[in-house]
């Protein structure tokens, strides 16, 4: 067995404006804060994962999904997040089209939104 297989996973998300990012993650996404660290990062616990906001003047340049949240009911999750002013992206690209913010892909469906710092986040549901 890998020495990493049973460990807790953490994700680092670069942020330009820590106060703005914290308001988004705490108020709009309602994640549980872990707190600040001496190096300036601020963490949240989400299931068995830790999400760390990492202050970076340049922010992020990634054009891919930085973080994904698996839910049991995607439509309900979208509705709850929209009530907190989360704005979802819509796509009409070859191989990726959303209807009501949802793309169906293989064995699942997904939606995407950006945090206040330009990080792409995904909410997805596995289908049977």
C-alpha positions in Angstrom: 0.0 0.0 0.0 1.2 3.5 -0.8 2.2 5.6 2.2 0.0 8.3 0.7 -3.2 6.3 0.1 -4.6 6.8 3.6 -3.6 10.4 4.2 -5.6 13.6 4.3 -5.4 15.6 1.1 -4.9 19.3 0.9 -5.3 21.7 -2.0 -3.6 25.1 -2.4 -5.5 27.9 -4.1 -3.6 31.1 -4.9 -5.5 34.3 -4.0 -4.7 37.9 -4.7 -7.0 39.4 -2.0 -7.3 37.2 1.1 -10.1 39.2 2.7 -12.2 39.0 -0.5 -11.5 35.3 -1.0 -12.3 34.5 2.7 -15.7 36.2 2.4 -16.4 34.1 -0.7 -15.4 30.8 0.9 -17.0 31.5 4.2 -20.2 33.3 3.2 -21.0 32.0 -0.3 -19.6 28.5 -0.1 -20.1 28.2 3.7 -17.0 26.1 4.3 -15.7 25.4 7.8 -12.6 27.5 8.6 -9.5 25.9 10.1 -7.8 29.2 10.6 -4.7 31.1 9.6 -1.1 29.9 9.5 2.1 31.9 10.2 3.0 31.8 6.5 -0.2 33.8 5.7 -2.3 31.0 4.3 -5.8 30.4 5.5 -7.5 27.0 5.6 -10.9 25.3 5.4 -12.0 21.8 6.1 -14.3 20.2 3.6 -15.0 16.5 4.3 -11.6 14.8 4.6 -9.9 17.5 2.5 -8.2 20.8 3.5 -8.4 23.7 1.2 -5.8 26.4 1.7 -5.9 29.9 0.4 -2.4 30.9 -0.4 -1.6 34.7 -0.8 0.0 35.4 -4.2 0.2 38.9 -5.7 -0.1 37.4 -9.2 -3.1 35.2 -8.3 -3.7 32.2 -10.6 -3.1 31.7 -14.3 -4.6 28.2 -14.5 -7.2 27.6 -17.2 -8.3 24.3 -15.7 -10.5 23.2 -12.8 -8.5 23.7 -9.6 -11.0 22.0 -7.2 -14.1 19.8 -7.5 -16.9 19.1 -5.1 -18.9 15.9 -5.5 -22.5 16.1 -4.5 -25.5 13.8 -4.5 -27.8 16.2 -6.2 -26.3 18.7 -8.6 -29.5 20.7 -9.3 -30.1 21.2 -5.6 -26.5 22.3 -5.0 -26.7 24.8 -7.9 -30.0 26.2 -6.5 -28.5 26.6 -3.0 -25.3 28.2 -4.3 -27.2 30.6 -6.5 -29.2 31.8 -3.5 -25.7 32.9 -2.2 -24.9 34.7 -5.4 -22.5 32.1 -6.9 -22.5 32.6 -10.6 -22.2 29.6 -12.8 -20.5 29.5 -16.2 -22.2 28.3 -19.4 -20.3 26.7 -22.3 -21.1 25.9 -25.9 -17.9 24.4 -27.1 -17.1 21.3 -29.1 -17.3 18.5 -26.6 -18.6 20.7 -23.8 -22.1 22.2 -23.8 -24.1 23.2 -20.7 -27.9 23.4 -20.4 -29.1 25.3 -17.3 -25.4 25.4 -16.2 -25.0 21.6 -16.4 -22.8 19.6 -18.7 -23.4 15.8 -19.1 -20.2 13.9 -19.5 -19.7 10.2 -19.5 -20.9 8.8 -16.1 -21.7 12.2 -14.6 -22.8 15.8 -14.9 -21.0 18.9 -13.8 -21.1 22.7 -13.5 -18.3 25.3 -13.0 -17.9 28.7 -11.4 -15.0 30.9 -10.6 -14.1 32.1 -7.1 -13.3 35.8 -6.5 -9.7 35.2 -7.4 -10.1 33.5 -10.8 -9.8 29.9 -9.6 -12.1 27.5 -11.6 -14.2 25.3 -9.2 -16.5 22.4 -10.2 -19.5 20.8 -8.6 -20.3 17.4 -10.0 -22.6 14.4 -9.5 -21.8 10.8 -10.5 -24.6 9.0 -12.3 -25.5 5.4 -12.0 
